[in-house]
Amino acid sequence: MAELELRSVSAGYKGRMVVREVTARLPRGSWLAIIGPNGAGKSTLLKAITGIAAHTGEILLDGAPISAMSARERARAVGYSPQTPVVPEGLTVTDYALLGRTPHLGLLAREGRSDLAVVGEVLARLDLEHLTDRPLRTLSGGERQRAVLARVLAQQAGLLLLDEPTTGLDVGHAQSLLELVDRLRRADGTTVVSTLHDLTLAAQYADELILVDHGDVVAVGPPAEVLTADRISTHYSANVTILTAPDGTPVVTPVRT
Ligand SMILES: Nc1ncnc2c1ncn2[C@@H]1O[C@H](COP(=O)(O)OP(=O)(O)OP(=O)(O)O)[C@@H](O)[C@H]1O
């Protein structure tokens, strides 16, 4: 439900910009995937949108600078799942996912029936129903990752920032998660920015890719235009061949030399 615009955004830490001059316009309900090799600056760009990393240039949400929003406004508008989340180990899956509802509660208010219903639905869709009462510390890596995403999706923010959301998930759970996010953007107009190392999944789900290398944007466009074997060789030092899936999307396959 949000339109995001980045105007010449550079972002980094302690005065050192590690990603530079990113310009993009994401209409409501669109999905942008940021791709690029390790250390390219992908997570830093997401962190700049959340306000965790410093930035120059303009980041506009529905036309208003995101930096002018209060913490509460931002928590309602932007859902963020970090690449390596720190979770309160003792909380149960349900209590943790309910934290996603906090921005919607009044001061001192407790979660109501509708909050529990939202959380229940998200947990079911992420195949966590059987784990609702389990403390987070007892979960497997993939289960914990799904719990983190459940909290973010329960937030029902208009803009979702997902840093490597499929890390640690098997192919079936990765697919269900991305399908769920896809459904949200199509049904509710949720706008999505994600980093994804799996280029085939990025091509299947995102409308647009931004390829970043050493902090510079080196390609922007629809997946079929950005994902060429030459480009992947140049920027990832990888040998790949690009196949075409039955639906026409590119499939990036590593090839041994
Ligand atoms: N908190 C920080 N302080 C200083 N430098 C940082 C910090 N976090 C990341 N960096 C540096 O910024 C650069 C970009 O890091 P970033 O995490 O954005 O890369 P990435 O593209 O997400 O990488 P990966 O694919 O490995 O997750 C790297 O050189 C990294 O070492």
The ligand as an SDF file (V2000), in Angstrom:
LIG
                    3D

 31 33  0  0  0  0  0  0  0  0999 V2000
   28.0060   -2.0550   10.4330 N   0  0  0  0  0  0  0  0  0  0  0  0
   28.9360   -1.9170    9.4930 C   0  0  0  0  0  0  0  0  0  0  0  0
   29.9920   -1.0880    9.6840 N   0  0  0  0  0  0  0  0  0  0  0  0
   30.9430   -0.9240    8.7220 C   0  0  0  0  0  0  0  0  0  0  0  0
   30.9390   -1.5540    7.5310 N   0  0  0  0  0  0  0  0  0  0  0  0
   29.9140   -2.4000    7.2870 C   0  0  0  0  0  0  0  0  0  0  0  0
   28.8780   -2.6280    8.2610 C   0  0  0  0  0  0  0  0  0  0  0  0
   28.0020   -3.5260    7.7190 N   0  0  0  0  0  0  0  0  0  0  0  0
   28.4770   -3.8360    6.4910 C   0  0  0  0  0  0  0  0  0  0  0  0
   29.6260   -3.1640    6.2270 N   0  0  0  0  0  0  0  0  0  0  0  0
   30.4300   -3.2300    4.9920 C   0  0  0  0  0  0  0  0  0  0  0  0
   29.6530   -2.6650    3.9510 O   0  0  0  0  0  0  0  0  0  0  0  0
   29.8470   -3.3880    2.7330 C   0  0  0  0  0  0  0  0  0  0  0  0
   28.4980   -3.8270    2.2010 C   0  0  0  0  0  0  0  0  0  0  0  0
   27.9320   -4.7430    3.1240 O   0  0  0  0  0  0  0  0  0  0  0  0
   26.4720   -5.3350    2.9480 P   0  0  0  0  0  0  0  0  0  0  0  0
   26.1490   -6.1250    4.1670 O   0  0  0  0  0  0  0  0  0  0  0  0
   25.5540   -4.2470    2.5550 O   0  0  0  0  0  0  0  0  0  0  0  0
   26.6920   -6.3070    1.6900 O   0  0  0  0  0  0  0  0  0  0  0  0
   25.7210   -7.3610    1.0140 P   0  0  0  0  0  0  0  0  0  0  0  0
   25.6900   -7.0420   -0.4300 O   0  0  0  0  0  0  0  0  0  0  0  0
   24.4320   -7.4060    1.7370 O   0  0  0  0  0  0  0  0  0  0  0  0
   26.5410   -8.7040    1.2430 O   0  0  0  0  0  0  0  0  0  0  0  0
   26.1300  -10.2500    1.4950 P   0  0  0  0  0  0  0  0  0  0  0  0
   25.6590  -10.7990    0.1870 O   0  0  0  0  0  0  0  0  0  0  0  0
   27.4430  -10.8570    1.8800 O   0  0  0  0  0  0  0  0  0  0  0  0
   25.1220  -10.2880    2.5750 O   0  0  0  0  0  0  0  0  0  0  0  0
   30.7830   -4.5390    3.0420 C   0  0  0  0  0  0  0  0  0  0  0  0
   32.0830   -4.1520    2.6520 O   0  0  0  0  0  0  0  0  0  0  0  0
   30.6950   -4.6680    4.5540 C   0  0  0  0  0  0  0  0  0  0  0  0
   31.9130   -5.1530    5.0930 O   0  0  0  0  0  0  0  0  0  0  0  0
  1  2  1  0
  2  3  1  0
  2  7  2  0
  3  4  2  0
  4  5  1  0
  5  6  2  0
  6  7  1  0
  6 10  1  0
  7  8  1  0
  8  9  2  0
  9 10  1  0
 10 11  1  0
 11 12  1  0
 11 30  1  0
 12 13  1  0
 13 14  1  0
 13 28  1  0
 14 15  1  0
 15 16  1  0
 16 17  2  0
 16 18  1  0
 16 19  1  0
 19 20  1  0
 20 21  2  0
 20 22  1  0
 20 23  1  0
 23 24  1  0
 24 25  2  0
 24 26  1  0
 24 27  1  0
 28 29  1  0
 28 30  1  0
 30 31  1  0
M  END
$$$$
